[in-house]
Amino acid sequence: MPAGEPLFVQVAPGNVPSLRAVLATQAYSPVGAELLFAVGPPARAGTDSH
């Protein structure tokens, strides 16, 4: 990873030791949440999306 490039780190809030370790680096700013948008048509109910 080149220096200065943005990096997204995801830590489960219930995993307290990992969350504390990430916050202790003081290199990350908490976002709070993220959304993932799926690309493509929505899956129909009752069908397998794979």
Secondary structure per residue as TSV (DSSP state, phi and psi in degrees):
chain	resnum	aa	ss	phi	psi
A	1	M	-	360.0	122.1
A	2	P	-	-65.8	145.7
A	3	A	T	-59.5	139.0
A	4	G	T	87.9	-7.6
A	5	E	-	-77.2	141.2
A	6	P	-	-64.9	146.3
A	7	L	-	-136.5	130.7
A	8	F	-	-103.3	125.1
A	9	V	-	-117.0	129.3
A	10	Q	-	-113.5	125.8
A	11	V	-	-132.1	131.0
A	12	A	-	-66.7	128.9
A	13	P	T	-61.8	-23.7
A	14	G	T	-76.2	-13.0
A	15	N	-	-93.7	76.9
A	16	V	H	-57.8	-46.1
A	17	P	H	-59.4	-41.4
A	18	S	H	-68.6	-41.1
A	19	L	H	-61.8	-43.6
A	20	R	H	-63.8	-38.9
A	21	A	H	-63.8	-42.5
A	22	V	H	-66.7	-45.5
A	23	L	H	-67.2	-29.0
A	24	A	H	-68.3	-21.2
A	25	T	T	-69.0	-22.2
A	26	Q	S	57.6	18.5
A	27	A	-	-101.8	-7.2
A	28	Y	-	-119.9	145.9
A	29	S	-	-109.5	123.7
A	30	P	-	-60.8	135.9
A	31	V	-	-96.6	-41.0
A	32	G	-	109.0	-46.1
A	33	A	-	-164.4	163.7
A	34	E	-	-140.1	157.8
A	35	L	-	-121.0	139.4
A	36	L	-	-112.1	127.0
A	37	F	-	-103.9	125.8
A	38	A	-	-80.9	143.0
A	39	V	-	-104.4	132.3
A	40	G	S	119.9	177.3
A	41	P	S	-69.8	148.4
A	42	P	-	-68.1	146.6
A	43	A	-	-72.7	142.5
A	44	R	-	-81.2	146.6
A	45	A	T	-59.7	136.2
A	46	G	T	85.1	3.2
A	47	T	S	-115.4	155.2
A	48	D	-	-83.1	129.3
A	49	S	-	-81.8	-0.8
A	50	H	-	-99.2	360.0
